[in-house]
Amino acid sequence: MNVDKAKKRIAKHVKKGFKGYPEVSLSYFGKSPDFATEVVVTYIEAEGSEPQEQRLVSETDVRDDETIQSVLIKIIERSGAATVTEKSGVSLI
């Protein structure tokens, strides 16, 4: 899947706002605010349930990595996420 297409699909899910559970949250991390080397995907099945995390790492910026963006779309779709949130910016490691 094209990187731009994947980003648009993720943004479309995020724009919907909170629609209930299950919820998928995306957080980006890196050594500088301009370069994200990893993304943490957090899945919450229901309110009060234990969150599950998956970390995807790349030597390039994960926000521009076609494979990682495609994986994020697959995770969102296969989990049946009603809500998708994305933390803005890159948190420093």
C-alpha positions as CSV (number, residue, x, y, z in Angstrom):
1,M,0.0,0.0,0.0
2,N,1.2,3.5,-0.8
3,V,2.5,5.5,2.2
4,D,0.3,8.5,1.5
5,K,-2.8,6.3,1.1
6,A,-2.0,4.5,4.4
7,K,-1.5,7.8,6.2
8,K,-4.9,9.1,4.9
9,R,-6.7,5.9,6.0
10,I,-5.2,6.2,9.5
11,A,-6.1,9.9,9.7
12,K,-9.6,9.1,8.6
13,H,-10.0,6.6,11.5
14,V,-8.5,9.1,14.0
15,K,-10.8,11.9,12.8
16,K,-13.9,9.9,13.8
17,G,-13.1,10.5,17.5
18,F,-14.1,8.2,20.3
19,K,-16.6,5.7,19.3
20,G,-16.2,3.1,22.1
21,Y,-14.1,0.0,22.4
22,P,-12.0,-1.7,21.2
23,E,-9.5,1.1,20.9
24,V,-6.2,1.3,19.1
25,S,-3.7,4.0,20.1
26,L,-0.6,5.0,18.1
27,S,2.4,6.7,19.7
28,Y,5.6,7.6,18.0
29,F,9.1,7.7,19.6
30,G,12.5,8.8,18.4
31,K,15.8,10.4,19.4
32,S,14.7,13.8,17.9
33,P,11.3,15.5,17.5
34,D,11.6,15.2,13.7
35,F,12.5,11.6,13.3
36,A,10.4,8.7,14.7
37,T,12.2,5.4,14.8
38,E,9.5,3.4,16.5
39,V,5.7,3.3,16.9
40,V,3.9,1.7,19.9
41,V,0.5,0.3,19.1
42,T,-1.7,-0.1,22.2
43,Y,-4.9,-2.2,22.0
44,I,-7.6,-2.0,24.6
45,E,-10.4,-4.5,24.3
46,A,-12.9,-2.9,26.7
47,E,-13.0,-0.2,29.4
48,G,-10.9,-1.3,32.3
49,S,-9.2,-4.2,30.5
50,E,-5.5,-4.6,30.4
51,P,-3.9,-2.9,27.4
52,Q,-1.8,-4.9,24.9
53,E,1.2,-3.3,23.3
54,Q,3.2,-4.0,20.1
55,R,6.3,-2.0,19.2
56,L,7.4,-1.6,15.6
57,V,10.9,-0.3,15.0
58,S,12.7,0.9,11.9
59,E,16.0,2.6,11.0
60,T,14.1,5.0,8.9
61,D,11.3,7.3,10.0
62,V,8.4,4.9,10.8
63,R,5.9,7.5,9.6
64,D,7.3,7.3,6.1
65,D,7.9,3.5,6.1
66,E,5.5,1.9,3.7
67,T,5.6,-1.5,5.3
68,I,5.0,-0.2,8.8
69,Q,2.1,2.0,7.7
70,S,0.5,-0.9,5.9
71,V,0.9,-3.0,9.1
72,L,-0.8,-0.3,11.2
73,I,-3.8,-0.3,8.8
74,K,-4.0,-4.1,9.0
75,I,-3.9,-4.0,12.8
76,I,-6.7,-1.4,12.9
77,E,-8.9,-3.3,10.5
78,R,-8.4,-6.7,11.9
79,S,-8.9,-5.7,15.5
80,G,-12.2,-4.2,14.6
81,A,-11.2,-1.0,16.4
82,A,-14.2,1.4,17.0
83,T,-11.8,4.1,18.1
84,V,-8.3,5.0,16.8
85,T,-6.2,7.6,18.5
86,E,-2.8,9.0,17.5
87,K,-0.6,11.0,19.8
88,S,0.7,14.0,18.0
89,G,4.4,14.6,17.6
90,V,7.3,12.4,18.5
91,S,8.1,11.6,22.1
92,L,11.8,11.5,22.8
93,I,13.4,8.2,23.9
